[in-house]
């Protein structure tokens, strides 16, 4: 498996199957890439597949993972947007993973924070962005969540509309 950050699109038709980075369960001194499905097992949540987890008031002491991303997609009504870091760097979305159980595969849920100045005109929350320099801090819990979950400063993101396929030149 290779690690190539790709857009994170909540409306993609791939059931949210993505590579995630986590500590190996049999050797926590090493990391591994594994494929997981986006969302919780609905059998334990009144038939609801939860895909996001609010960070407020939670510690997340175990099962931390990261979803590599080049950008994330968001939408309001019929409008869709692509969000990248203003620096152009790829990043990770902070997540937690759940082990496979019966016929439900290894899965993950994205952690969210209240939207900052760049995102609030479009939606009220977004995934927690983990910069490459903080990967091990998130996986190992060596920085407080309050630091890792801080609202990004204004102009950290570049938000651009996605054009419909029909609008693209031949």
Number of C-alpha atoms within 10 A of each C-alpha: 8 6 11 10 15 15 16 21 16 15 11 11 8 11 12 19 16 19 20 24 23 25 18 13 11 7 9 11 9 10 15 15 18 13 16 21 23 24 21 22 23 12 10 9 10 8 10 12 15 15 18 18 15 15 18 13 6 9 11 14 10 11 16 19 26 25 25 23 20 18 23 20 20 20 16 10 6 5 12 15 17 20 20 21 18 11 10 11 12 19 24 24 23 27 29 22 23 18 12 13 10 6 7 14 16 19 23 31 22 23 22 20 18 19 18 20 14 17 20 12 10 16 14 11 15 21 21 24 25 22 16 13 9 16 18 15 15 22 22 18 16 10 13 11 16 11 8 18 19 13 16 15 10 10 14 16 20 16 20 12 13 15 12 9 7 7 8 7 5 4
